[in-house]
């Protein structure tokens, strides 16, 4: 599933974007933000999920047993209050400003990699490894053909501009690996 938008993209309250099996989901706001309303869900099944905005990503629920990439080129990645759940295999996050500054980003991920221009505040509910994560999705063109879009593997949690990192694991272990990817 590919959903490109030239401007701001909003997933309405209570709606679902769902891909079965190993299909992937790619949502892109080329010149604006992407936000999910309360109760909105994105479920990639076993496939990759890629959400990209030129400014902010504000999320409610994203799930896949595969990997997910969240990109807010010149903005932040935020959850909708404490109810946000990102339940994914590997999670790759890039934010031009902050991650979870308004509300700690609530995740249930196996592996995490994050880059932010400012602070990073993330809570994982069931054990987490900080390591390398890359994501590939299939983007559907206007003519129905598909092509691979890959967000290269990145490792570690990195901030610039002296951003603070707060990483909480509610239950289970926190494993910090030396990331080998850029």
TIDREN-172548 format. One record per residue: residue in three letters; y, z, x of N, C-alpha, C in turn; residue number from 1. Coordinates in steps of 0.2 Angstrom, whole numbers, padded with zeros to 4 digits. Layout:
REM TIDREN-172548
  residu    n_y    n_z    n_x   ca_y   ca_z   ca_x    c_y    c_z    c_x  num
     Ala      Y      Z      X      Y      Z      X      Y      Z      X  NUM
...
This chain:
REM TIDREN-172548
  residu    n_y    n_z    n_x   ca_y   ca_z   ca_x    c_y    c_z    c_x  num
     Unk  -0006   0000   0004   0000   0000   0000   0006   0000   0005    1
     Unk   0011  -0005   0003   0017  -0005   0007   0023  -0005   0002    2
     Unk   0027   0000   0003   0033   0000  -0001   0039   0000   0003    3
     Unk   0042  -0006   0005   0049  -0006   0008   0055  -0006   0004    4
     Unk   0060  -0002   0006   0066  -0002   0003   0072  -0003   0007    5
     Unk   0077  -0007   0005   0083  -0008   0009   0087  -0002   0010    6
     Unk   0087   0003   0005   0092   0008   0004   0088   0015   0003    7
     Unk   0091   0020   0000   0087   0026  -0002   0081   0025  -0006    8
     Unk   0076   0029  -0005   0070   0028  -0009   0068   0035  -0011    9
     Unk   0067   0036  -0018   0065   0042  -0021   0059   0041  -0025   10
     Unk   0054   0045  -0023   0048   0046  -0027   0049   0051  -0033   11
     Unk   0049   0048  -0039   0050   0053  -0045   0046   0059  -0045   12
     Unk   0048   0064  -0049   0045   0070  -0050   0038   0069  -0053   13
     Unk   0033   0071  -0051   0026   0071  -0054   0023   0064  -0053   14
     Unk   0025   0060  -0049   0022   0053  -0048   0017   0053  -0042   15
     Unk   0012   0049  -0042   0008   0048  -0037   0007   0041  -0034   16
     Unk   0007   0041  -0027   0005   0035  -0023  -0001   0036  -0020   17
     Unk  -0007   0033  -0022  -0013   0034  -0020  -0017   0028  -0017   18
     Unk  -0020   0029  -0012  -0024   0023  -0009  -0031   0026  -0008   19
     Unk  -0036   0022  -0010  -0043   0025  -0010  -0046   0023  -0003   20
     Unk  -0052   0026  -0002  -0055   0024   0004  -0051   0025   0011   21
     Unk  -0052   0020   0015  -0048   0019   0021  -0042   0015   0021   22
     Unk  -0040   0014   0015  -0033   0010   0014  -0028   0014   0017   23
     Unk  -0022   0011   0018  -0016   0015   0021  -0010   0014   0017   24
     Unk  -0006   0019   0018   0001   0019   0014   0006   0019   0019   25
     Unk   0011   0014   0018   0017   0013   0022   0023   0013   0018   26
     Unk   0027   0018   0018   0034   0019   0014   0039   0019   0019   27
     Unk   0044   0014   0018   0050   0013   0023   0056   0013   0019   28
     Unk   0061   0017   0021   0068   0016   0019   0072   0014   0024   29
     Unk   0074   0007   0025   0077   0004   0030   0084   0007   0032   30
     Unk   0087   0009   0027   0094   0011   0028   0096   0016   0023   31
     Unk   0092   0022   0024   0093   0028   0020   0088   0033   0020   32
     Unk   0088   0037   0015   0083   0043   0015   0077   0041   0011   33
     Unk   0071   0045   0012   0066   0045   0007   0065   0052   0005   34
     Unk   0064   0053  -0002   0063   0060  -0004   0058   0060  -0010   35
     Unk   0054   0065  -0010   0049   0066  -0015   0051   0071  -0020   36
     Unk   0051   0070  -0027   0053   0075  -0032   0048   0080  -0032   37
     Unk   0049   0085  -0036   0044   0091  -0037   0038   0088  -0040   38
     Unk   0032   0090  -0037   0026   0088  -0040   0024   0081  -0038   39
     Unk   0028   0077  -0034   0026   0070  -0032   0021   0071  -0026   40
     Unk   0016   0066  -0026   0011   0066  -0021   0010   0059  -0018   41
     Unk   0008   0059  -0012   0006   0053  -0008  -0001   0055  -0006   42
     Unk  -0006   0051  -0008  -0013   0053  -0005  -0016   0047  -0002   43
     Unk  -0017   0047   0004  -0020   0041   0008  -0027   0041   0008   44
     Unk  -0031   0045   0005  -0038   0045   0005  -0040   0047   0012   45
     Unk  -0044   0042   0015  -0046   0043   0022  -0041   0038   0027   46
     Unk  -0037   0035   0024  -0032   0030   0028  -0026   0033   0031   47
     Unk  -0023   0030   0035  -0017   0032   0038  -0011   0032   0033   48
     Unk  -0006   0037   0034   0000   0037   0030   0006   0037   0035   49
     Unk   0011   0032   0033   0017   0032   0037   0023   0032   0033   50
     Unk   0027   0037   0034   0033   0037   0030   0039   0037   0035   51
     Unk   0044   0032   0034   0049   0031   0038   0056   0030   0035   52
     Unk   0061   0034   0037   0068   0033   0034   0073   0033   0040   53
     Unk   0078   0029   0039   0083   0029   0044   0087   0035   0044   54
     Unk   0087   0039   0039   0090   0046   0039   0085   0051   0038   55
     Unk   0085   0055   0032   0081   0060   0031   0074   0059   0027   56
     Unk   0069   0063   0028   0063   0063   0024   0063   0070   0021   57
     Unk   0062   0070   0014   0062   0077   0011   0055   0076   0007   58
     Unk   0050   0080   0008   0043   0079   0006   0041   0085   0001   59
     Unk   0036   0083  -0003   0033   0088  -0008   0026   0088  -0006   60
     Unk   0022   0083  -0006   0015   0083  -0005   0012   0077  -0002   61
     Unk   0009   0077   0004   0006   0071   0007  -0001   0073   0010   62
     Unk  -0006   0069   0008  -0013   0071   0010  -0016   0065   0012   63
     Unk  -0020   0066   0017  -0025   0061   0020  -0030   0064   0025   64
     Unk  -0036   0062   0025  -0041   0065   0030  -0040   0061   0036   65
     Unk  -0036   0056   0036  -0034   0052   0042  -0028   0055   0045   66
     Unk  -0024   0051   0048  -0018   0053   0052  -0011   0051   0048   67
     Unk  -0006   0055   0049   0000   0053   0046   0006   0053   0051   68
     Unk   0011   0049   0050   0017   0048   0054   0023   0049   0050   69
     Unk   0027   0054   0052   0033   0055   0048   0039   0053   0053   70
     Unk   0044   0049   0051   0049   0047   0055   0056   0047   0051   71
     Unk   0060   0051   0054   0067   0052   0051   0072   0050   0057   72
     Unk   0073   0043   0058   0076   0041   0064   0083   0045   0066   73
     Unk   0087   0045   0061   0094   0049   0063   0095   0055   0058   74
     Unk   0089   0058   0056   0090   0063   0051   0084   0069   0052   75
     Unk   0083   0072   0047   0078   0078   0048   0072   0076   0043   76
     Unk   0067   0080   0045   0061   0080   0041   0060   0087   0038   77
     Unk   0060   0087   0031   0061   0094   0027   0056   0094   0022   78
     Unk   0054   0100   0020   0050   0101   0014   0054   0103   0008   79
     Unk   0051   0102   0002   0055   0104  -0004   0053   0112  -0005   80
     Unk   0057   0116  -0002   0055   0124  -0003   0049   0125   0000   81
     Unk   0046   0131  -0001   0040   0133   0002   0034   0130  -0001   82
     Unk   0034   0126  -0006   0029   0123  -0010   0026   0117  -0006   83
     Unk   0030   0114  -0002   0028   0108   0002   0021   0109   0005   84
     Unk   0017   0104   0005   0010   0104   0008   0009   0097   0011   85
     Unk   0008   0097   0018   0006   0091   0021  -0001   0092   0024   86
     Unk  -0006   0090   0020  -0013   0091   0022  -0016   0085   0025   87
     Unk  -0016   0084   0032  -0018   0078   0035  -0023   0080   0041   88
     Unk  -0026   0075   0044  -0030   0075   0050  -0025   0077   0056   89
     Unk  -0022   0071   0058  -0017   0072   0064  -0010   0071   0061   90
     Unk  -0005   0074   0063   0002   0074   0061   0006   0072   0067   91
     Unk   0010   0066   0066   0015   0064   0071   0021   0064   0068   92
     Unk   0026   0068   0071   0033   0069   0068   0038   0067   0073   93
     Unk   0043   0063   0071   0049   0061   0075   0055   0062   0070   94
     Unk   0060   0066   0073   0066   0067   0069   0072   0067   0073   95
     Unk   0077   0063   0071   0083   0063   0075   0087   0069   0076   96
     Unk   0086   0074   0071   0089   0080   0071   0084   0086   0071   97
     Unk   0082   0088   0065   0078   0094   0065   0072   0093   0061   98
     Unk   0067   0097   0061   0061   0098   0057   0060   0105   0054   99
     Unk   0060   0105   0048   0059   0111   0044   0065   0116   0045  100
     Unk   0071   0114   0046   0077   0118   0047   0079   0122   0041  101
     Unk   0078   0119   0035   0080   0122   0029   0075   0126   0026  102
     Unk   0068   0124   0027   0062   0128   0025   0057   0126   0030  103
     Unk   0053   0131   0032   0048   0129   0037   0043   0124   0034  104
     Unk   0042   0118   0038   0038   0113   0035   0031   0116   0035  105
     Unk   0028   0116   0029   0021   0119   0028   0016   0113   0029  106
     Unk   0011   0114   0033   0006   0109   0035  -0001   0112   0035  107
     Unk  -0006   0108   0034  -0013   0110   0035  -0015   0104   0039  108
     Unk  -0015   0104   0046  -0016   0098   0050  -0021   0101   0055  109
     Unk  -0025   0096   0058  -0030   0097   0063  -0026   0097   0070  110
     Unk  -0022   0092   0071  -0018   0091   0077  -0011   0089   0075  111
     Unk  -0006   0091   0079   0001   0090   0078   0004   0088   0085  112
     Unk   0009   0083   0084   0014   0081   0089   0020   0081   0086  113
     Unk   0026   0083   0089   0032   0083   0086   0038   0082   0091  114
     Unk   0043   0078   0089   0049   0077   0093   0055   0077   0088  115
     Unk   0060   0081   0091   0066   0082   0087   0072   0083   0091  116
     Unk   0078   0081   0088   0084   0082   0092   0086   0089   0092  117
     Unk   0084   0093   0087   0086   0100   0086   0080   0104   0086  118
     Unk   0080   0109   0081   0075   0114   0080   0069   0111   0077  119
     Unk   0063   0115   0078   0057   0113   0075   0054   0120   0072  120
     Unk   0053   0120   0065   0050   0126   0062   0044   0123   0057  121
     Unk   0038   0125   0059   0032   0123   0056   0027   0128   0055  122
     Unk   0024   0129   0049   0019   0134   0048   0013   0130   0046  123
     Unk   0007   0131   0050   0001   0128   0048  -0004   0134   0045  124
     Unk  -0008   0132   0040  -0011   0137   0036  -0018   0138   0039  125
     Unk  -0021   0134   0043  -0028   0135   0044  -0030   0133   0051  126
     Unk  -0027   0135   0056  -0029   0133   0063  -0026   0126   0065  127
     Unk  -0023   0126   0071  -0020   0120   0073  -0021   0119   0081  128
     Unk  -0021   0112   0083  -0021   0110   0090  -0015   0106   0091  129
     Unk  -0010   0108   0096  -0005   0103   0098  -0007   0099   0103  130
     Unk  -0007   0092   0102  -0010   0087   0106  -0007   0080   0104  131
     Unk  -0011   0075   0107  -0009   0068   0106  -0011   0066   0099  132
     Unk  -0006   0062   0095  -0007   0059   0089  -0003   0052   0089  133
     Unk  -0007   0047   0087  -0004   0041   0086  -0007   0038   0079  134
     Unk  -0003   0034   0076  -0005   0032   0069  -0004   0024   0068  135
     Unk  -0009   0021   0065  -0009   0014   0063  -0010   0013   0056  136
     Unk  -0006   0009   0053  -0007   0008   0046  -0007   0000   0045  137
     Unk  -0009  -0002   0039  -0009  -0009   0038  -0003  -0011   0033  138
     Unk   0002  -0015   0036   0008  -0016   0032   0006  -0023   0028  139
     Unk   0008  -0023   0021   0006  -0029   0017   0013  -0033   0017  140
     Unk   0012  -0039   0019   0018  -0044   0018   0019  -0046   0011  141
     Unk   0025  -0050   0010   0027  -0052   0004   0022  -0058   0002  142
     Unk   0018  -0061   0006   0013  -0066   0005   0006  -0063   0004  143
     Unk   0006  -0056   0005  -0001  -0053   0004  -0005  -0052   0010  144
     Unk  -0003  -0055   0015  -0006  -0054   0022  -0005  -0047   0025  145
     Unk  -0009  -0045   0029  -0008  -0038   0032  -0007  -0039   0039  146
     Unk  -0003  -0034   0042  -0003  -0033   0049  -0002  -0026   0051  147
     Unk  -0005  -0025   0057  -0005  -0018   0059   0002  -0015   0062  148
     Unk   0004  -0009   0060   0010  -0006   0062   0007   0000   0065  149
     Unk   0009   0001   0072   0007   0007   0076   0012   0011   0078  150
     Unk   0012   0017   0077   0017   0022   0080   0013   0025   0085  151
     Unk   0015   0023   0092   0011   0025   0098   0010   0033   0098  152
     Unk   0004   0034   0101   0002   0041   0102   0008   0045   0106  153
     Unk   0010   0051   0103   0014   0055   0107   0011   0062   0107  154
     Unk   0013   0066   0112   0010   0073   0113   0015   0078   0113  155
     Unk   0012   0084   0113   0017   0090   0113   0021   0091   0107  156
     Unk   0026   0096   0108   0031   0097   0103   0037   0098   0108  157
     Unk   0042   0093   0107   0048   0092   0111   0054   0092   0107  158
     Unk   0059   0096   0110   0066   0096   0107   0071   0094   0112  159
     Unk   0076   0091   0110   0082   0090   0115   0088   0094   0112  160
     Unk   0093   0094   0116   0099   0098   0113   0097   0106   0113  161
     Unk   0093   0108   0117   0091   0115   0117   0088   0118   0110  162
     Unk   0085   0113   0106   0082   0115   0100   0076   0120   0101  163
     Unk   0076   0125   0096   0071   0131   0096   0065   0128   0093  164
     Unk   0059   0131   0095   0053   0129   0092   0050   0135   0089  165
     Unk   0048   0135   0082   0045   0141   0079   0039   0138   0076  166
     Unk   0033   0139   0079   0026   0137   0076   0022   0143   0074  167
     Unk   0020   0143   0068   0016   0149   0065   0010   0146   0063  168
     Unk   0004   0149   0064  -0002   0148   0061  -0004   0154   0057  169
     Unk  -0005   0153   0051  -0006   0159   0046  -0013   0161   0047  170
     Unk  -0018   0157   0048  -0025   0159   0050  -0028   0154   0054  171
     Unk  -0033   0157   0058  -0036   0152   0063  -0033   0152   0070  172
     Unk  -0035   0148   0074  -0032   0148   0081  -0027   0143   0082  173
     Unk  -0023   0144   0087  -0018   0139   0089  -0020   0137   0096  174
     Unk  -0021   0131   0097  -0023   0128   0104  -0017   0123   0106  175
     Unk  -0015   0125   0112  -0009   0121   0115  -0012   0117   0121  176
     Unk  -0013   0110   0120  -0015   0106   0125  -0009   0102   0128  177
     Unk  -0010   0101   0134  -0005   0097   0138  -0006   0090   0135  178
     Unk  -0001   0087   0132  -0001   0081   0129   0000   0075   0134  179
     Unk  -0004   0070   0134  -0004   0065   0139   0000   0059   0137  180
     Unk   0001   0058   0130   0005   0053   0128   0013   0054   0128  181
     Unk   0017   0049   0128   0024   0050   0128   0027   0053   0122  182
